[in-house]
Amino acid sequence: MYIVGEEEAQALQRVIRERALFRYGFGKECDRFEQRYGEHLNVKHVALTVSGTFALSAALTAIGIGPGDEVLVPAHTYMATATSVLTTGAIPVIVDIDESLTISPRAIEGAIGPQTKAVIAVHMWGAACDMDAIMEIAAKHDLLVVEDACQGVGGSYRGKKFGSIGHIGAFSFNYHKNMTCGEGGAVATSNDIYAGRTRCAIDPCHYYWKGRPDGVDLFAGNGGRASELQGAMLNVQLDRIDGIVAAMRDERRRILDIIASNTISGLFCAPMHSPELDCGAHLMFQLPTSEAAERFSQIMPVVIAGKTGRHTYTQWDQILMEKGAAHHLMNPYEHPANAACRRHTAVDQCPSSLDILMRTIMVPMRPEHQADDIAAIAHNILETAKVVLEGKPADEISLMRAAAIDESKFDMADDR
Ligand SMILES: *Cc1c(COP(=O)(O)O)cnc(C)c1O
């Protein structure tokens, strides 16, 4: 998505010319990426797979989630966070987010019931979850923490990379994410048993190539093995990721500095749990009302968080319809083991999240932005805020042209 160029093309060409497209036997790119990404994250094991969705599903399987279990998921995330729970036979229970647009620790604590086994902390839009609070609640209630770092590749929290803080982490390398090979994903953990189970979940035949993981009972997983093309491209992307997130964080910092020196009443930056180290992929503001957010978006192209479609639980059709599997006997919503789980999701169950989402506007940061783009974006935010929040007549402002204000970039943010 961000920067793909000649180096990626050459890496792919090399793999094709060597006809080394399969990771086992003669390939080396997937192994090399797993090793290097593990070092980058400071975790013991990384397993590459075909998507972030598959990675989440494998991670939940690895930690032993299954029928009879509830897994807490935030009201605002890509729907795969919730549907991946269903693939294990368990039930996703939707809980509120707070102004950071990540899962609210207070809501987690309030939602824990006798069947609750795990929580998925999603570093949504590249912003950090309140991980200290989440890990503390999890320890107190004996919950497992899965980090959905699909949008958080490259970000950190208190010196630890996203995806390395909880018991297991999942990443996406889809085209719209911070680091990409078109489609791809990975699971990271420092737990040997979880790592062995992840390998079983990703490839039913993997022991044939690599031997049986110690201490792990085999089970039949689905097929999510990555190709050497993915590994080759990711090895190039991994060299870029630190620069990409540093550029986005720097852009956000510069825009915030300009805005801070111009007080506009009612323009509040969304709270950040890791302002210096998260991905910096978006600059977010909470406006007083949804009408103000709507007006803002009509003047300059910002994204209203609540209008990104499938990122809010009210759009997750299969969950609202309780269709958790193709065959009804496999449907977690009908499984007798789930009788005691809270199986019903109502569209109006998280009004506080919906209110926050409709008031939150997001300005996407782009690593290729130059100083004049950044100045233009800051200018446009300030001028638009004067119209929306201070009643300045709209015909008295003029917006500056910035690379961010172009339809393709806008689609990109909307498309995640
Ligand atoms: C993209 C995404 C996923 C799924 O990743 P895919 O690679 O598209 O399958 C899961 N969770 C979140 C938060 C995402 O943004």
The ligand as an ORCA input file, in Angstrom:
! r2SCAN-3c Opt
* xyz 0 1
  C      -7.247     -6.412      7.872
  C      -7.678     -6.807      9.226
  C      -7.877     -8.147      9.580
  C      -7.852     -9.266      8.593
  O      -6.728     -9.285      7.784
  P      -6.835     -9.889      6.279
  O      -5.399     -9.998      5.918
  O      -7.594     -8.890      5.471
  O      -7.511    -11.192      6.360
  C      -8.212     -8.437     10.891
  N      -8.338     -7.476     11.814
  C      -8.158     -6.173     11.501
  C      -8.280     -5.164     12.587
  C      -7.843     -5.800     10.207
  O      -7.695     -4.517      9.907
*
